[in-house]
């Protein structure tokens, strides 16, 4: 195997890390240090950088540690090894093996991944999935992403169109806004508390801070009737994919058609030139159940299923990667 040097991330690597993220083939803005560190008080960082014998940075691993386990990354929607576009499979497997060896030598028992769905990568990027197979990783969870291929001939069901017409008849207005307060305080937080006894993953203060740092990636759309907010969504935008981070509306059964109106507009007009529109998961119970009504609503916009896999690999299994190529 090739010789690689692995070091833990420190603030001295801030610019190097972010430059690598910007130029890799399988990273999004979620791996920028300014995004990762908004919740640094909740997770102990254990991110790694991998250099070759010429001191060139070849891969990074956004990660946190808990006990004797390392996760990539518990505070992010997805994680994995971020690599440059020129890295070929043989060297990738060598780097992956060296990461397992490094963790094993540091008394880490297992490494956990929630893989980056391919709808977020700029090139084919399933090297890690193959390496996990070689190292006998355990698939312990699989979620389903309801995603529209915006460049295909997807069909929006008539019941969604009826909701759009209902909203138009009521004179509802869609606005793109920088202010998150109205949606958070009047719609999202009360709805989550009432229906699920839950809170948003991000506090209002956290999402505001992130939006200030990533104004082109984190955007807010609201729907109003006579200047009174009815519904809204917070979106995360990357190079080719729109991800619905939060969605909520006042009232039950979408009687005003606000969400139908909003997402019909986003899909057919605002973001029609993107490749994918990702509604995210409708899963519960670690992927083993699906919210039937929520899934149906997404699919009636033309969304279909991609999968996101979660793996656990024992670090001692680096030995299984010694003689892969023949």
ChimeraX commands (.cxc) that place a marker at each C-alpha (Angstrom):
marker #1 position 0.00,0.00,0.00 radius 0.5
marker #1 position 1.02,3.61,-0.45 radius 0.5
marker #1 position 2.35,5.62,2.47 radius 0.5
marker #1 position -0.07,8.15,3.95 radius 0.5
marker #1 position 0.06,10.46,6.92 radius 0.5
marker #1 position -3.12,10.99,8.93 radius 0.5
marker #1 position -3.57,13.89,11.34 radius 0.5
marker #1 position -6.47,15.24,13.36 radius 0.5
marker #1 position -8.02,18.51,12.29 radius 0.5
marker #1 position -7.15,21.69,14.20 radius 0.5
marker #1 position -8.05,25.31,13.55 radius 0.5
marker #1 position -4.70,25.69,11.77 radius 0.5
marker #1 position -6.12,23.59,8.94 radius 0.5
marker #1 position -9.25,25.76,8.52 radius 0.5
marker #1 position -8.39,27.26,5.14 radius 0.5
marker #1 position -6.82,24.07,3.79 radius 0.5
marker #1 position -9.89,22.06,4.79 radius 0.5
marker #1 position -12.35,24.49,3.22 radius 0.5
marker #1 position -10.35,24.77,0.00 radius 0.5
marker #1 position -10.37,21.00,-0.30 radius 0.5
marker #1 position -14.13,20.86,0.29 radius 0.5
marker #1 position -14.68,23.48,-2.41 radius 0.5
marker #1 position -12.72,21.48,-4.99 radius 0.5
marker #1 position -13.66,17.90,-4.13 radius 0.5
marker #1 position -16.02,15.75,-6.19 radius 0.5
marker #1 position -18.33,14.68,-3.37 radius 0.5
marker #1 position -18.63,17.49,-0.82 radius 0.5
marker #1 position -21.35,20.04,-0.11 radius 0.5
marker #1 position -21.33,23.20,1.98 radius 0.5
marker #1 position -22.29,21.12,5.02 radius 0.5
marker #1 position -18.63,20.06,5.24 radius 0.5
marker #1 position -17.37,23.64,5.42 radius 0.5
marker #1 position -15.91,24.22,8.87 radius 0.5
marker #1 position -18.23,27.17,9.47 radius 0.5
marker #1 position -21.20,24.85,9.09 radius 0.5
marker #1 position -19.72,21.91,10.99 radius 0.5
marker #1 position -18.76,23.98,13.99 radius 0.5
marker #1 position -22.10,25.63,14.72 radius 0.5
marker #1 position -22.79,22.70,17.07 radius 0.5
marker #1 position -19.22,22.12,18.28 radius 0.5
marker #1 position -20.48,22.30,21.86 radius 0.5
marker #1 position -22.55,19.15,21.25 radius 0.5
marker #1 position -19.99,17.00,19.44 radius 0.5
marker #1 position -16.31,16.33,20.13 radius 0.5
marker #1 position -14.61,16.80,16.79 radius 0.5
marker #1 position -12.45,13.98,15.45 radius 0.5
marker #1 position -12.07,15.06,11.84 radius 0.5
marker #1 position -9.07,13.69,9.95 radius 0.5
marker #1 position -6.87,14.86,7.09 radius 0.5
marker #1 position -4.94,12.37,4.91 radius 0.5
marker #1 position -1.72,13.38,3.14 radius 0.5
marker #1 position 0.34,11.39,0.66 radius 0.5
marker #1 position 4.13,11.03,0.70 radius 0.5
marker #1 position 4.46,14.38,-1.12 radius 0.5
marker #1 position 2.43,16.15,1.58 radius 0.5
marker #1 position -0.54,16.60,-0.79 radius 0.5
marker #1 position -3.94,16.48,0.87 radius 0.5
marker #1 position -5.84,13.57,-0.70 radius 0.5
marker #1 position -8.86,13.04,1.56 radius 0.5
marker #1 position -10.64,14.35,4.62 radius 0.5
marker #1 position -13.03,12.71,7.06 radius 0.5
marker #1 position -15.56,15.00,8.79 radius 0.5
marker #1 position -16.12,13.22,12.08 radius 0.5
marker #1 position -16.87,13.30,15.78 radius 0.5
marker #1 position -16.00,10.87,18.56 radius 0.5
marker #1 position -18.14,9.37,21.31 radius 0.5
marker #1 position -16.54,6.85,23.61 radius 0.5
marker #1 position -14.68,4.31,21.49 radius 0.5
marker #1 position -16.68,5.07,18.36 radius 0.5
marker #1 position -16.07,7.63,15.61 radius 0.5
marker #1 position -18.95,8.94,13.49 radius 0.5
marker #1 position -18.98,10.74,10.16 radius 0.5
marker #1 position -20.87,12.81,11.29 radius 0.5
marker #1 position -23.64,12.70,13.94 radius 0.5
marker #1 position -24.39,16.40,13.53 radius 0.5
marker #1 position -24.71,16.34,9.74 radius 0.5
marker #1 position -27.31,14.99,7.34 radius 0.5
marker #1 position -24.66,12.81,5.71 radius 0.5
marker #1 position -20.96,12.07,6.02 radius 0.5
marker #1 position -18.14,10.06,4.56 radius 0.5
marker #1 position -14.69,10.40,3.09 radius 0.5
marker #1 position -14.38,13.55,0.99 radius 0.5
marker #1 position -11.90,13.08,-1.86 radius 0.5
marker #1 position -10.49,14.97,-4.82 radius 0.5
marker #1 position -11.74,14.19,-8.30 radius 0.5
marker #1 position -8.48,12.64,-9.44 radius 0.5
marker #1 position -8.26,9.94,-6.76 radius 0.5
marker #1 position -8.57,6.47,-8.27 radius 0.5
marker #1 position -10.05,3.40,-6.62 radius 0.5
marker #1 position -6.80,1.68,-5.66 radius 0.5
marker #1 position -5.50,4.70,-3.78 radius 0.5
marker #1 position -8.90,5.31,-2.22 radius 0.5
marker #1 position -8.92,1.81,-0.75 radius 0.5
marker #1 position -5.39,2.33,0.57 radius 0.5
marker #1 position -6.44,5.57,2.25 radius 0.5
marker #1 position -9.55,3.96,3.72 radius 0.5
marker #1 position -7.44,1.11,5.11 radius 0.5
marker #1 position -5.00,3.59,6.64 radius 0.5
marker #1 position -7.84,5.47,8.32 radius 0.5
marker #1 position -9.10,2.22,9.89 radius 0.5
marker #1 position -5.55,1.36,10.96 radius 0.5
marker #1 position -5.05,4.84,12.46 radius 0.5
marker #1 position -8.29,4.59,14.41 radius 0.5
marker #1 position -7.50,1.08,15.59 radius 0.5
marker #1 position -4.10,2.21,16.85 radius 0.5
marker #1 position -5.86,4.99,18.75 radius 0.5
marker #1 position -8.12,2.50,20.54 radius 0.5
marker #1 position -11.21,3.32,18.46 radius 0.5
marker #1 position -13.33,0.20,18.05 radius 0.5
marker #1 position -15.67,1.18,15.20 radius 0.5
marker #1 position -16.28,3.80,12.54 radius 0.5
marker #1 position -19.84,4.80,11.54 radius 0.5
marker #1 position -20.92,6.33,8.22 radius 0.5
marker #1 position -24.17,7.76,6.88 radius 0.5
marker #1 position -23.27,7.88,3.23 radius 0.5
marker #1 position -23.56,10.91,0.97 radius 0.5
marker #1 position -26.38,10.25,-1.52 radius 0.5
marker #1 position -25.18,10.48,-5.12 radius 0.5
marker #1 position -27.67,13.26,-5.83 radius 0.5
marker #1 position -25.24,15.52,-3.94 radius 0.5
marker #1 position -22.00,14.52,-5.68 radius 0.5
marker #1 position -20.60,16.11,-8.83 radius 0.5
marker #1 position -19.15,12.80,-10.11 radius 0.5
marker #1 position -19.71,9.08,-9.44 radius 0.5
marker #1 position -18.54,8.63,-5.84 radius 0.5
marker #1 position -19.33,5.16,-4.53 radius 0.5
marker #1 position -15.76,4.12,-3.70 radius 0.5
marker #1 position -16.61,4.13,-0.01 radius 0.5
marker #1 position -19.58,1.82,-0.48 radius 0.5
marker #1 position -17.31,-0.74,-2.14 radius 0.5
marker #1 position -14.60,-0.36,0.51 radius 0.5
marker #1 position -17.20,-0.92,3.22 radius 0.5
marker #1 position -18.17,-4.18,1.54 radius 0.5
marker #1 position -14.53,-5.29,1.46 radius 0.5
marker #1 position -14.08,-4.49,5.15 radius 0.5
marker #1 position -17.25,-6.39,6.09 radius 0.5
marker #1 position -19.08,-3.33,7.37 radius 0.5
marker #1 position -22.57,-3.83,8.79 radius 0.5
marker #1 position -25.52,-2.07,7.19 radius 0.5
marker #1 position -27.62,-1.09,10.21 radius 0.5
marker #1 position -30.02,1.49,8.77 radius 0.5
marker #1 position -31.43,2.55,5.41 radius 0.5
marker #1 position -33.53,5.68,4.85 radius 0.5
marker #1 position -35.50,6.63,1.76 radius 0.5
marker #1 position -35.18,10.07,0.15 radius 0.5
marker #1 position -38.22,11.27,-1.80 radius 0.5
marker #1 position -36.52,13.03,-4.70 radius 0.5
marker #1 position -37.65,14.55,-7.98 radius 0.5
marker #1 position -35.39,14.26,-11.00 radius 0.5
marker #1 position -36.13,17.74,-12.30 radius 0.5
marker #1 position -34.69,16.98,-15.74 radius 0.5
marker #1 position -36.96,13.99,-16.28 radius 0.5
marker #1 position -40.62,13.89,-17.32 radius 0.5
marker #1 position -42.03,13.74,-13.81 radius 0.5
marker #1 position -45.77,14.15,-13.31 radius 0.5
marker #1 position -47.53,16.24,-10.66 radius 0.5
marker #1 position -50.82,14.64,-9.59 radius 0.5
marker #1 position -54.13,16.41,-10.12 radius 0.5
marker #1 position -54.81,16.69,-6.37 radius 0.5
marker #1 position -51.70,18.84,-5.99 radius 0.5
marker #1 position -52.80,21.00,-8.92 radius 0.5
marker #1 position -56.19,21.41,-7.23 radius 0.5
marker #1 position -54.40,22.69,-4.14 radius 0.5
marker #1 position -52.51,25.21,-6.29 radius 0.5
marker #1 position -55.76,26.47,-7.81 radius 0.5
marker #1 position -57.32,26.75,-4.35 radius 0.5
marker #1 position -54.39,28.86,-3.15 radius 0.5
marker #1 position -54.51,31.07,-6.22 radius 0.5
marker #1 position -58.25,31.61,-5.75 radius 0.5
marker #1 position -57.59,32.74,-2.17 radius 0.5
marker #1 position -54.96,35.16,-3.43 radius 0.5
marker #1 position -52.06,33.61,-1.52 radius 0.5
marker #1 position -48.63,35.16,-2.04 radius 0.5
marker #1 position -45.22,33.44,-2.09 radius 0.5
marker #1 position -42.23,35.42,-0.84 radius 0.5
marker #1 position -38.52,34.64,-0.75 radius 0.5
marker #1 position -37.19,36.15,2.46 radius 0.5
marker #1 position -34.03,36.57,4.48 radius 0.5
marker #1 position -35.91,36.84,7.78 radius 0.5
marker #1 position -36.52,33.45,9.41 radius 0.5
marker #1 position -38.32,34.67,12.52 radius 0.5
marker #1 position -41.91,34.53,11.26 radius 0.5
marker #1 position -41.66,30.95,9.97 radius 0.5
marker #1 position -39.75,29.69,13.00 radius 0.5
marker #1 position -41.79,31.42,15.71 radius 0.5
marker #1 position -45.29,31.35,14.21 radius 0.5
marker #1 position -45.32,28.11,12.20 radius 0.5
marker #1 position -42.47,25.62,12.59 radius 0.5
marker #1 position -41.84,25.61,16.34 radius 0.5
marker #1 position -45.55,25.61,17.38 radius 0.5
marker #1 position -46.38,22.86,14.86 radius 0.5
marker #1 position -43.56,20.57,15.92 radius 0.5
marker #1 position -44.47,21.05,19.57 radius 0.5
marker #1 position -48.19,20.47,18.98 radius 0.5
marker #1 position -47.96,17.50,16.61 radius 0.5
marker #1 position -44.77,15.74,17.68 radius 0.5
marker #1 position -43.69,17.25,21.02 radius 0.5
marker #1 position -40.40,18.02,19.28 radius 0.5
marker #1 position -38.16,20.94,18.37 radius 0.5
marker #1 position -36.29,21.79,15.16 radius 0.5
marker #1 position -32.81,20.29,14.87 radius 0.5
marker #1 position -31.48,23.86,14.65 radius 0.5
marker #1 position -32.51,26.59,17.05 radius 0.5
marker #1 position -33.60,29.87,15.49 radius 0.5
marker #1 position -30.33,31.45,16.57 radius 0.5
marker #1 position -28.30,28.63,15.01 radius 0.5
marker #1 position -30.08,28.70,11.66 radius 0.5
marker #1 position -29.80,32.49,11.54 radius 0.5
marker #1 position -26.05,32.28,12.13 radius 0.5
marker #1 position -25.70,29.65,9.42 radius 0.5
marker #1 position -27.78,31.68,6.99 radius 0.5
marker #1 position -25.55,34.69,7.54 radius 0.5
marker #1 position -22.49,32.59,6.68 radius 0.5
marker #1 position -24.16,30.78,3.77 radius 0.5
marker #1 position -26.72,33.24,2.34 radius 0.5
marker #1 position -26.68,31.63,-1.11 radius 0.5
marker #1 position -27.16,28.11,0.23 radius 0.5
marker #1 position -29.77,28.60,2.98 radius 0.5
marker #1 position -32.95,30.26,1.74 radius 0.5
marker #1 position -36.44,30.80,3.10 radius 0.5
marker #1 position -39.78,30.87,1.27 radius 0.5
marker #1 position -43.06,31.75,2.99 radius 0.5
marker #1 position -46.71,31.82,1.89 radius 0.5
marker #1 position -49.02,34.61,3.04 radius 0.5
marker #1 position -52.71,35.43,2.97 radius 0.5
marker #1 position -53.33,39.15,3.48 radius 0.5
marker #1 position -49.81,39.45,4.98 radius 0.5
marker #1 position -50.51,36.66,7.48 radius 0.5
marker #1 position -48.09,33.75,7.24 radius 0.5
marker #1 position -49.66,30.36,6.47 radius 0.5
marker #1 position -46.74,28.13,5.54 radius 0.5
marker #1 position -43.05,28.07,4.68 radius 0.5
marker #1 position -39.96,26.05,3.93 radius 0.5
marker #1 position -36.26,26.39,4.64 radius 0.5
marker #1 position -34.13,25.06,1.80 radius 0.5
marker #1 position -30.48,24.04,1.58 radius 0.5
marker #1 position -29.10,24.57,-1.93 radius 0.5
marker #1 position -26.01,22.95,-3.35 radius 0.5
marker #1 position -24.51,22.77,-6.83 radius 0.5
marker #1 position -27.24,20.67,-8.43 radius 0.5
marker #1 position -29.66,19.73,-5.66 radius 0.5
marker #1 position -32.32,21.49,-3.62 radius 0.5
marker #1 position -32.89,19.93,-0.19 radius 0.5
marker #1 position -35.98,20.64,1.91 radius 0.5
marker #1 position -34.61,21.08,5.41 radius 0.5
marker #1 position -37.81,22.30,7.10 radius 0.5
marker #1 position -41.43,22.46,5.98 radius 0.5
marker #1 position -44.53,23.41,7.92 radius 0.5
marker #1 position -47.97,25.00,7.57 radius 0.5
marker #1 position -50.66,26.38,9.86 radius 0.5
marker #1 position -53.83,24.29,10.00 radius 0.5
marker #1 position -54.66,20.72,9.06 radius 0.5
marker #1 position -55.29,18.93,5.76 radius 0.5
marker #1 position -53.75,21.73,3.67 radius 0.5
marker #1 position -57.18,23.34,3.36 radius 0.5
marker #1 position -55.73,26.56,1.95 radius 0.5
marker #1 position -53.41,24.78,-0.52 radius 0.5
marker #1 position -50.45,26.84,0.68 radius 0.5
marker #1 position -47.89,24.01,0.60 radius 0.5
marker #1 position -49.12,22.71,-2.74 radius 0.5
marker #1 position -48.84,26.22,-4.14 radius 0.5
marker #1 position -45.39,26.79,-2.66 radius 0.5
marker #1 position -43.78,23.55,-3.81 radius 0.5
marker #1 position -45.41,23.62,-7.22 radius 0.5
marker #1 position -43.79,27.04,-7.68 radius 0.5
marker #1 position -40.38,25.91,-6.39 radius 0.5
marker #1 position -40.32,22.79,-8.57 radius 0.5
marker #1 position -41.72,24.20,-11.80 radius 0.5
marker #1 position -40.29,27.72,-11.72 radius 0.5
marker #1 position -37.75,28.79,-9.10 radius 0.5
marker #1 position -35.50,25.69,-9.25 radius 0.5
marker #1 position -36.54,24.02,-12.49 radius 0.5
marker #1 position -32.97,24.18,-13.82 radius 0.5
marker #1 position -31.49,22.21,-10.91 radius 0.5
marker #1 position -31.02,18.46,-11.32 radius 0.5
marker #1 position -32.74,17.20,-8.18 radius 0.5
marker #1 position -35.31,18.38,-5.66 radius 0.5
marker #1 position -34.91,16.37,-2.47 radius 0.5
marker #1 position -37.84,16.35,-0.06 radius 0.5
marker #1 position -35.75,14.27,2.34 radius 0.5
marker #1 position -36.90,11.32,4.40 radius 0.5
marker #1 position -40.30,10.27,5.71 radius 0.5
marker #1 position -38.72,7.54,7.81 radius 0.5
marker #1 position -39.14,6.85,11.49 radius 0.5
marker #1 position -37.83,4.16,13.84 radius 0.5
marker #1 position -34.31,4.08,12.38 radius 0.5
marker #1 position -35.57,3.67,8.83 radius 0.5
marker #1 position -37.90,0.76,9.55 radius 0.5
marker #1 position -41.15,2.72,9.24 radius 0.5
marker #1 position -42.45,5.35,6.83 radius 0.5
marker #1 position -44.93,8.14,7.48 radius 0.5
marker #1 position -47.44,7.05,4.84 radius 0.5
marker #1 position -49.26,10.35,4.42 radius 0.5
marker #1 position -46.09,12.41,4.19 radius 0.5
marker #1 position -44.54,10.00,1.70 radius 0.5
marker #1 position -47.67,10.08,-0.44 radius 0.5
marker #1 position -47.75,13.89,-0.50 radius 0.5
marker #1 position -44.13,14.02,-1.71 radius 0.5
marker #1 position -44.69,11.36,-4.36 radius 0.5
marker #1 position -47.70,13.18,-5.79 radius 0.5
marker #1 position -45.27,15.92,-6.83 radius 0.5
marker #1 position -43.35,13.31,-8.84 radius 0.5
marker #1 position -40.80,12.35,-6.19 radius 0.5
marker #1 position -39.36,8.84,-6.30 radius 0.5
marker #1 position -36.96,6.93,-4.07 radius 0.5
marker #1 position -33.23,7.17,-3.50 radius 0.5
marker #1 position -31.67,5.39,-0.53 radius 0.5
marker #1 position -29.22,6.58,2.09 radius 0.5
marker #1 position -27.28,3.83,3.88 radius 0.5
marker #1 position -25.78,3.77,7.37 radius 0.5
marker #1 position -22.80,1.49,8.07 radius 0.5
marker #1 position -20.67,0.44,11.01 radius 0.5
marker #1 position -17.22,-1.06,10.43 radius 0.5
marker #1 position -14.83,-2.48,13.02 radius 0.5
marker #1 position -11.50,-0.69,12.78 radius 0.5
marker #1 position -9.59,-3.95,13.17 radius 0.5
marker #1 position -10.88,-4.93,9.73 radius 0.5
marker #1 position -8.19,-2.87,8.02 radius 0.5
marker #1 position -6.36,-6.19,7.63 radius 0.5
marker #1 position -9.03,-7.37,5.18 radius 0.5
marker #1 position -7.88,-4.75,2.66 radius 0.5
marker #1 position -4.30,-5.89,2.21 radius 0.5
marker #1 position -4.69,-7.89,-1.01 radius 0.5
marker #1 position -7.66,-6.48,-2.88 radius 0.5
marker #1 position -5.96,-5.87,-6.25 radius 0.5
marker #1 position -4.56,-8.88,-8.10 radius 0.5
marker link #1:1,2 radius 0.2
marker link #1:2,3 radius 0.2
marker link #1:3,4 radius 0.2
marker link #1:4,5 radius 0.2
marker link #1:5,6 radius 0.2
marker link #1:6,7 radius 0.2
marker link #1:7,8 radius 0.2
marker link #1:8,9 radius 0.2
marker link #1:9,10 radius 0.2
marker link #1:10,11 radius 0.2
marker link #1:11,12 radius 0.2
marker link #1:12,13 radius 0.2
marker link #1:13,14 radius 0.2
marker link #1:14,15 radius 0.2
marker link #1:15,16 radius 0.2
marker link #1:16,17 radius 0.2
marker link #1:17,18 radius 0.2
marker link #1:18,19 radius 0.2
marker link #1:19,20 radius 0.2
marker link #1:20,21 radius 0.2
marker link #1:21,22 radius 0.2
marker link #1:22,23 radius 0.2
marker link #1:23,24 radius 0.2
marker link #1:24,25 radius 0.2
marker link #1:25,26 radius 0.2
marker link #1:26,27 radius 0.2
marker link #1:27,28 radius 0.2
marker link #1:28,29 radius 0.2
marker link #1:29,30 radius 0.2
marker link #1:30,31 radius 0.2
marker link #1:31,32 radius 0.2
marker link #1:32,33 radius 0.2
marker link #1:33,34 radius 0.2
marker link #1:34,35 radius 0.2
marker link #1:35,36 radius 0.2
marker link #1:36,37 radius 0.2
marker link #1:37,38 radius 0.2
marker link #1:38,39 radius 0.2
marker link #1:39,40 radius 0.2
marker link #1:40,41 radius 0.2
marker link #1:41,42 radius 0.2
marker link #1:42,43 radius 0.2
marker link #1:43,44 radius 0.2
marker link #1:44,45 radius 0.2
marker link #1:45,46 radius 0.2
marker link #1:46,47 radius 0.2
marker link #1:47,48 radius 0.2
marker link #1:48,49 radius 0.2
marker link #1:49,50 radius 0.2
marker link #1:50,51 radius 0.2
marker link #1:51,52 radius 0.2
marker link #1:52,53 radius 0.2
marker link #1:53,54 radius 0.2
marker link #1:54,55 radius 0.2
marker link #1:55,56 radius 0.2
marker link #1:56,57 radius 0.2
marker link #1:57,58 radius 0.2
marker link #1:58,59 radius 0.2
marker link #1:59,60 radius 0.2
marker link #1:60,61 radius 0.2
marker link #1:61,62 radius 0.2
marker link #1:62,63 radius 0.2
marker link #1:63,64 radius 0.2
marker link #1:64,65 radius 0.2
marker link #1:65,66 radius 0.2
marker link #1:66,67 radius 0.2
marker link #1:67,68 radius 0.2
marker link #1:68,69 radius 0.2
marker link #1:69,70 radius 0.2
marker link #1:70,71 radius 0.2
marker link #1:71,72 radius 0.2
marker link #1:72,73 radius 0.2
marker link #1:73,74 radius 0.2
marker link #1:74,75 radius 0.2
marker link #1:75,76 radius 0.2
marker link #1:76,77 radius 0.2
marker link #1:77,78 radius 0.2
marker link #1:78,79 radius 0.2
marker link #1:79,80 radius 0.2
marker link #1:80,81 radius 0.2
marker link #1:81,82 radius 0.2
marker link #1:82,83 radius 0.2
marker link #1:83,84 radius 0.2
marker link #1:84,85 radius 0.2
marker link #1:85,86 radius 0.2
marker link #1:86,87 radius 0.2
marker link #1:87,88 radius 0.2
marker link #1:88,89 radius 0.2
marker link #1:89,90 radius 0.2
marker link #1:90,91 radius 0.2
marker link #1:91,92 radius 0.2
marker link #1:92,93 radius 0.2
marker link #1:93,94 radius 0.2
marker link #1:94,95 radius 0.2
marker link #1:95,96 radius 0.2
marker link #1:96,97 radius 0.2
marker link #1:97,98 radius 0.2
marker link #1:98,99 radius 0.2
marker link #1:99,100 radius 0.2
marker link #1:100,101 radius 0.2
marker link #1:101,102 radius 0.2
marker link #1:102,103 radius 0.2
marker link #1:103,104 radius 0.2
marker link #1:104,105 radius 0.2
marker link #1:105,106 radius 0.2
marker link #1:106,107 radius 0.2
marker link #1:107,108 radius 0.2
marker link #1:108,109 radius 0.2
marker link #1:109,110 radius 0.2
marker link #1:110,111 radius 0.2
marker link #1:111,112 radius 0.2
marker link #1:112,113 radius 0.2
marker link #1:113,114 radius 0.2
marker link #1:114,115 radius 0.2
marker link #1:115,116 radius 0.2
marker link #1:116,117 radius 0.2
marker link #1:117,118 radius 0.2
marker link #1:118,119 radius 0.2
marker link #1:119,120 radius 0.2
marker link #1:120,121 radius 0.2
marker link #1:121,122 radius 0.2
marker link #1:122,123 radius 0.2
marker link #1:123,124 radius 0.2
marker link #1:124,125 radius 0.2
marker link #1:125,126 radius 0.2
marker link #1:126,127 radius 0.2
marker link #1:127,128 radius 0.2
marker link #1:128,129 radius 0.2
marker link #1:129,130 radius 0.2
marker link #1:130,131 radius 0.2
marker link #1:131,132 radius 0.2
marker link #1:132,133 radius 0.2
marker link #1:133,134 radius 0.2
marker link #1:134,135 radius 0.2
marker link #1:135,136 radius 0.2
marker link #1:136,137 radius 0.2
marker link #1:137,138 radius 0.2
marker link #1:138,139 radius 0.2
marker link #1:139,140 radius 0.2
marker link #1:140,141 radius 0.2
marker link #1:141,142 radius 0.2
marker link #1:142,143 radius 0.2
marker link #1:143,144 radius 0.2
marker link #1:144,145 radius 0.2
marker link #1:145,146 radius 0.2
marker link #1:146,147 radius 0.2
marker link #1:147,148 radius 0.2
marker link #1:148,149 radius 0.2
marker link #1:149,150 radius 0.2
marker link #1:150,151 radius 0.2
marker link #1:151,152 radius 0.2
marker link #1:152,153 radius 0.2
marker link #1:153,154 radius 0.2
marker link #1:154,155 radius 0.2
marker link #1:155,156 radius 0.2
marker link #1:156,157 radius 0.2
marker link #1:157,158 radius 0.2
marker link #1:158,159 radius 0.2
marker link #1:159,160 radius 0.2
marker link #1:160,161 radius 0.2
marker link #1:161,162 radius 0.2
marker link #1:162,163 radius 0.2
marker link #1:163,164 radius 0.2
marker link #1:164,165 radius 0.2
marker link #1:165,166 radius 0.2
marker link #1:166,167 radius 0.2
marker link #1:167,168 radius 0.2
marker link #1:168,169 radius 0.2
marker link #1:169,170 radius 0.2
marker link #1:170,171 radius 0.2
marker link #1:171,172 radius 0.2
marker link #1:172,173 radius 0.2
marker link #1:173,174 radius 0.2
marker link #1:174,175 radius 0.2
marker link #1:175,176 radius 0.2
marker link #1:176,177 radius 0.2
marker link #1:177,178 radius 0.2
marker link #1:178,179 radius 0.2
marker link #1:179,180 radius 0.2
marker link #1:180,181 radius 0.2
marker link #1:181,182 radius 0.2
marker link #1:182,183 radius 0.2
marker link #1:183,184 radius 0.2
marker link #1:184,185 radius 0.2
marker link #1:185,186 radius 0.2
marker link #1:186,187 radius 0.2
marker link #1:187,188 radius 0.2
marker link #1:188,189 radius 0.2
marker link #1:189,190 radius 0.2
marker link #1:190,191 radius 0.2
marker link #1:191,192 radius 0.2
marker link #1:192,193 radius 0.2
marker link #1:193,194 radius 0.2
marker link #1:194,195 radius 0.2
marker link #1:195,196 radius 0.2
marker link #1:196,197 radius 0.2
marker link #1:197,198 radius 0.2
marker link #1:198,199 radius 0.2
marker link #1:199,200 radius 0.2
marker link #1:200,201 radius 0.2
marker link #1:201,202 radius 0.2
marker link #1:202,203 radius 0.2
marker link #1:203,204 radius 0.2
marker link #1:204,205 radius 0.2
marker link #1:205,206 radius 0.2
marker link #1:206,207 radius 0.2
marker link #1:207,208 radius 0.2
marker link #1:208,209 radius 0.2
marker link #1:209,210 radius 0.2
marker link #1:210,211 radius 0.2
marker link #1:211,212 radius 0.2
marker link #1:212,213 radius 0.2
marker link #1:213,214 radius 0.2
marker link #1:214,215 radius 0.2
marker link #1:215,216 radius 0.2
marker link #1:216,217 radius 0.2
marker link #1:217,218 radius 0.2
marker link #1:218,219 radius 0.2
marker link #1:219,220 radius 0.2
marker link #1:220,221 radius 0.2
marker link #1:221,222 radius 0.2
marker link #1:222,223 radius 0.2
marker link #1:223,224 radius 0.2
marker link #1:224,225 radius 0.2
marker link #1:225,226 radius 0.2
marker link #1:226,227 radius 0.2
marker link #1:227,228 radius 0.2
marker link #1:228,229 radius 0.2
marker link #1:229,230 radius 0.2
marker link #1:230,231 radius 0.2
marker link #1:231,232 radius 0.2
marker link #1:232,233 radius 0.2
marker link #1:233,234 radius 0.2
marker link #1:234,235 radius 0.2
marker link #1:235,236 radius 0.2
marker link #1:236,237 radius 0.2
marker link #1:237,238 radius 0.2
marker link #1:238,239 radius 0.2
marker link #1:239,240 radius 0.2
marker link #1:240,241 radius 0.2
marker link #1:241,242 radius 0.2
marker link #1:242,243 radius 0.2
marker link #1:243,244 radius 0.2
marker link #1:244,245 radius 0.2
marker link #1:245,246 radius 0.2
marker link #1:246,247 radius 0.2
marker link #1:247,248 radius 0.2
marker link #1:248,249 radius 0.2
marker link #1:249,250 radius 0.2
marker link #1:250,251 radius 0.2
marker link #1:251,252 radius 0.2
marker link #1:252,253 radius 0.2
marker link #1:253,254 radius 0.2
marker link #1:254,255 radius 0.2
marker link #1:255,256 radius 0.2
marker link #1:256,257 radius 0.2
marker link #1:257,258 radius 0.2
marker link #1:258,259 radius 0.2
marker link #1:259,260 radius 0.2
marker link #1:260,261 radius 0.2
marker link #1:261,262 radius 0.2
marker link #1:262,263 radius 0.2
marker link #1:263,264 radius 0.2
marker link #1:264,265 radius 0.2
marker link #1:265,266 radius 0.2
marker link #1:266,267 radius 0.2
marker link #1:267,268 radius 0.2
marker link #1:268,269 radius 0.2
marker link #1:269,270 radius 0.2
marker link #1:270,271 radius 0.2
marker link #1:271,272 radius 0.2
marker link #1:272,273 radius 0.2
marker link #1:273,274 radius 0.2
marker link #1:274,275 radius 0.2
marker link #1:275,276 radius 0.2
marker link #1:276,277 radius 0.2
marker link #1:277,278 radius 0.2
marker link #1:278,279 radius 0.2
marker link #1:279,280 radius 0.2
marker link #1:280,281 radius 0.2
marker link #1:281,282 radius 0.2
marker link #1:282,283 radius 0.2
marker link #1:283,284 radius 0.2
marker link #1:284,285 radius 0.2
marker link #1:285,286 radius 0.2
marker link #1:286,287 radius 0.2
marker link #1:287,288 radius 0.2
marker link #1:288,289 radius 0.2
marker link #1:289,290 radius 0.2
marker link #1:290,291 radius 0.2
marker link #1:291,292 radius 0.2
marker link #1:292,293 radius 0.2
marker link #1:293,294 radius 0.2
marker link #1:294,295 radius 0.2
marker link #1:295,296 radius 0.2
marker link #1:296,297 radius 0.2
marker link #1:297,298 radius 0.2
marker link #1:298,299 radius 0.2
marker link #1:299,300 radius 0.2
marker link #1:300,301 radius 0.2
marker link #1:301,302 radius 0.2
marker link #1:302,303 radius 0.2
marker link #1:303,304 radius 0.2
marker link #1:304,305 radius 0.2
marker link #1:305,306 radius 0.2
marker link #1:306,307 radius 0.2
marker link #1:307,308 radius 0.2
marker link #1:308,309 radius 0.2
marker link #1:309,310 radius 0.2
marker link #1:310,311 radius 0.2
marker link #1:311,312 radius 0.2
marker link #1:312,313 radius 0.2
marker link #1:313,314 radius 0.2
marker link #1:314,315 radius 0.2
marker link #1:315,316 radius 0.2
marker link #1:316,317 radius 0.2
marker link #1:317,318 radius 0.2
marker link #1:318,319 radius 0.2
marker link #1:319,320 radius 0.2
marker link #1:320,321 radius 0.2
marker link #1:321,322 radius 0.2
marker link #1:322,323 radius 0.2
marker link #1:323,324 radius 0.2
marker link #1:324,325 radius 0.2
marker link #1:325,326 radius 0.2
view
